[in-house]
Every structure is written in structure tokens, then in C-alpha cells.
Amino acid sequence: MEISVVIPTYNRAQLVSRAVKSALEQSLRPCEVIVVDDGSTDQTVSNLVRAFAGIKLVQQEHSGVSAARNAGIGQACGEWIAFLDSDDEWKTGKLEQQAKAIDKERMKGREFLVCHTDEIWIRNGTRVNPMDKHAKPQGWIFESCLPRCCVSPSSVVLHRNLFTRFGVFDETLPACEDYDLWLRIFSRLPVLLVPERLVVKYGGHADQLSRQYWGMDRFRVQALEKILQTGKLEVLQQQQVIHALKEKIAILVNGFEKRGNIDQAVHYRNKMGRLEGTAQWNRWHRGYPSC
């Protein structure tokens, strides 16, 4: 099983080496490790060049994590692609366990093109326990993906053909780009879960996207609107998306009103009004109670 590893990074000279080292030390060696530097202005590139002769280093102007991952996908030669964020790391057997799980299912006649794992959370140097709502799902998980991103990019291995079928990361989204891609994929395909905690995710540092943007549901609303407008969802999936949209828009309106941002509150109230005027809304309203 040939796996290309794609690691996007930006100004993480002190972190990216840990991620690269964990990819190179996998018990199932990837066919290549591609590090995409997204226009770093610190010592990221020089540190990588000095420490790792065996990686493929791609440099680009600063364009965001989606553009960096997409550049890595474009450079990859493996049949499968694994992503690793530059502030995370893998346990040594991560790729091997996923490859074995995919092969085992194939022997049973079940073809999985996406596989993810459980993970360990470290926040500000301390291990924290995820809540029940963060439990990693498997199978047909589209509805589970609607409230939040339930598949970590650092945990996933995907067949490269999925990017032809469903597209790549949306470079217009400053955050929640993974949520957007998972909605497209998991509306049509199931996911395989390796339940072992094989990814270590580090949080709490200032450059995390989740700390740079208030109201991350703004970007999830964009993703939900996009997939609803494709016209490719089944009726039940349309109902599920509208239910999620209604909840997220209500949260945003409340948040903007509390912050005194009346223009944005009105903007999202208008979104709700337009949503309530659609045929999908009428189908949803017959299937879900009012919140």
C-alpha cells in the first residue's frame, strides 16, 4: 500500500520537525513525505533542509492551509494520501494499522476508501479527555459530521481518486475546510475507524485556526449551504443539513447580538428567512420539530 504523506506548515519552525520525524519513523514507511511550506518567514525551511534530507519540500507563497494541502495532493505519487498537521504527531504504527484494517475489510468484500483513527489530545502540555460528543464515528457518518468536524485531518488516510470525485479543499474557506470536504465525501461514502489512539493532537498554541477566528460556525454555515445547493443530497440528508443550518444560524445570530454586531446579526437572520422560503425547508419542517 503506497501512501504519500502531506504536511502543510507555516511559521512552525519549532513544531514541524516533530511531525516530520513521526512520519518518517512509521513502521509502514510512506512512499514519500511531502512538506508544503506556505510562505514561512521564520526558520521553518532552513530547519527542514538541515534536518531531513529524505523529504520532498514544496514552497509556495502564503495562501492558507487548504492551498498547501492541495499543493501536496498535486505533488503526491502514492495511491493513498495521509495528512498530518505540522503541530501534531503520529504513533509509530499509525499507517500500518490503517493499511491492515483496510486490507482486512477488503478480504471480507468491503471496500473502504477512507480510514481514520482515534486520537490523544494535549492542551498546553496537559492531556485532556474528549467528551462523549467527540467520540470517533464509523460507517455512514454524514449526520454525525454536521454538528462539528468529527474526522481529524491528521488521522485520515484517503484513496487519491476521492479528490477527482469530490474535489479538493476549498481554498476560499479560511477555516473549517476539512469539515467542508468531509461533508462532500461522507454524503456518499462510509468511513472505516481504527479505534486505537494513534494521533497526538496538540492544542493551546496561539496560531491554531480555532483561536484566530471567532464564530467558526460562520464557515460551517458556508459549507452547509454549498452542499445543500448542489442538489445531490438525498431527501433525508437535505433535512439533516437544514436542521444543522437552523441551529448554527441561531447560534450566530445570538452571538452577534451579544457582541453588538447588529449588521451581522441581520445578515444571518436574512439567511434564515431565505432558508425558510425554500422547498427543502418545507420538507425539513415536516420531518423535524421546531427548535
C-alpha positions, 0 to 999 in steps of 0.5 A: 500500500503506497501512501504519500504523506502531506504536511502543510506548515507555516511559521512552525519552525519549532513544531514541524520537525516533530511531525516530520520525524513521526512520519518518517519513523512509521513502521509502514514507511510512506512512499514519500513525505511531502512538506508544503511550506506556505510562505514561512518567514521564520526558520521553518525551511532552513530547519527542514533542509538541515534536518531531513534530507529524505523529504520532498519540500514544496514552497509556495507563497502564503495562501492558507492551509487548504492551498498547501494541502492541495499543493501536496495532493498535486505533488503526491505519487502514492495511491493513498494520501495521509495528512498530518498537521505540522503541530501534531504527531503520529504513533509509530504504527499509525499507517500500518494499522490503517493499511491492515484494517483496510486490507482486512475489510477488503478480504471480507468484500468491503471496500473502504476508501477512507480510514481514520483513527482515534486520537490523544489530545494535549492542551498546553502540555496537559492531556485532556479527555474528549467528551462523549460528543467527540467520540470517533464515528464509523460507517455512514457518518454524514449526520454525525459530521454536521454538528462539528468536524468529527474526522481529524485531518491528521488521522485520515488516510484517503484513496487519491481518486476521492479528490477527482470525485469530490474535489479538493479543499476549498481554498476560499474557506479560511477555516473549517475546510476539512469539515467542508470536504468531509461533508462532500465525501461522507454524503456518499461514502462510509468511513472505516475507524481504527479505534486505537489512539494513534494521533497526538493532537496538540492544542493551546498554541496561539496560531491554531485556526480555532483561536484566530477566528471567532464564530467558526460556525460562520464557515460551517454555515458556508459549507452547509449551504454549498452542499445543500445547493448542489442538489445531490443530497438525498431527501433525508440528508437535505433535512439533516443539513437544514436542521444543522443550518437552523441551529448554527444560524441561531447560534450566530445570530445570538452571538452577534447580538451579544457582541453588538454586531447588529449588521451581522446579526441581520445578515444571518437572520436574512439567511434564515428567512431565505432558508425558510422560503425554500422547498427543502425547508418545507420538507425539513419542517415536516420531518423535524420539530421546531427548535 
